[in-house]
């Protein structure tokens, strides 16, 4: 909710955690909105002027937007993991997934009509292998087009928002969700497969890890 002074008020049960992640990322040099106030279930942040990556962009600028997203992803993932106080590794997120109440009406297209039990069976079958290959880095956690604000002139990232799930996780937590966002013809028809591939190539994705993209999209169904 935009307030009269231009700041934004967000209602969320995780307000204190989100405020803490915003402040920590800002201290690491990552552009985030300034936290002005925090209360029980709400926080107020200063406005970040710009346009989100999900907003309409001219066709000749979309490639530069995707490149800026990939570069910011690299920047996040190269922050010192040992200094990050927030844990979103599988040790934490898998138990949270088991306790979650899944919105079965908001599943990815390939899992439409799945039950919560089917989701858990599919998740648990893959967790041991994924845990053995997990390499924690600093991640945004909900890395998708609406959560990145860019300067419309320079096309540089000027703000990361909705950071309540930020913390240590495998890099594919972010790669999976951003490419899903770029591939969504319903939510982001201006992009598509060419831009998702461009993002992965610029980031330095190893095709041998394609199964991690699918796993972390499945894990996201629970959050």
C-alpha positions, -999 to +999 in steps of 0.1 A: +000+000+000+015+034-011+012+060+016+008+098+011+045+105+017+054+080-010+065+053+013+050+018+012+033-002+040+032-039+037+012-063+058+029-096+064+033-120+093+070-121+086+075-083+089+104-084+114+123-110+094+117-091+061+130-059+077+160-077+090+168-092+056+164-059+038+187-042+063+214-069+061+214-070+023+216-032+023+247-034+045+263-057+020+259-031-008+228-047-024+202-020-033+171-024-011+144+000+001+152+017+035+131+003+063+113+032+081+091+014+106+084-022+117+054-034+137+036-066+145+027-079+111+036-048+091+065-027+079+070+006+061+098+011+036+109+041+016+099+042-021+123+028-047+118+049-078+119+028-110+101+001-129+099-036-120+112-062-144+076-074-147+063-040-160+061-034-197+095-029-214+102-019-250+113-049-271+147-035-277+154-031-239+142-065-227+176-082-233+193-055-212+167-061-184+175-098-184+212-092-184+208-068-154+188-095-136+215-121-143+243-098-131+225-090-099+219-127-093+257-132-096+263-103-073+240-118-046+254-153-050+290-141-045+283-124-012+302-141+017+280-170+027+297-173+061+284-138+070+248-145+062+226-149+094+195-163+076+192-200+068+170-212+040+188-244+032+169-277+028+175-285+065+151-256+072+128-255+042+119-291+039+103-293+074+085-260+066+072-276+034+058-305+054+041-281+078+027-258+051-009-255+040-005-256+002-027-235-021-037-262-045-054-236-067-021-219-074+001-248-086+024-246-116+008-258-148+025-292-148+011-299-113-024-288-118-049-311-100-021-326-078-030-333-042-008-321-012+001-357-006+014-361-042+035-329-038+051-342-007+058-377-022+075-360-052+095-337-030+107-363-005+118-386-033+142-360-045+154-344-012+183-368-004+199-363-038+194-326-037+207-323-002+239-341-012+245-316-040+234-285-021+259-256-022+246-227-001+250-191-013+232-159-004+199-160-022+169-137-026+146-166-021+116-153-041+136-142-071+110-133-097+104-103-121+080-083-098+106-083-070+133-064-089+131-027-095+152-011-123+161+024-134+142+029-167+170+050-181+201+031-171+184-003-169+203-010-137+188-027-107+180-001-080+160-022-056+152-057-044+119-061-026+100-089-009+131-103+007+114-123+035+127-156+022+163-144+016+191-164+031+215-193+025+202-217+000+214-234-032+218-210-061+191-229-080+165-215-055+169-182-074+176-196-109+146-218-108+121-191-098+135-164-121+134-186-151+099-198-142+089-161-141+105-154-175+088-184-190+053-176-177+032-168-208+003-159-185+021-135-162+050-122-183+042-127-220+068-101-231+096-126-222+096-163-229+121-191-236+147-170-254+150-146-225+151-175-199+179-191-219+197-157-221+195-153-183+209-187-176+237-183-202+248-150-188+247-163-152+267-194-161+242-222-156+255-257-161+229-278-181+240-308-160+220-291-131+187-288-150+171-312-125+177-286-098+156-261-117+127-285-116+133-294-079+133-259-066+102-250-085+085-280-069+097-269-035+083-234-041+048-249-043+048-251-005+056-214+001 
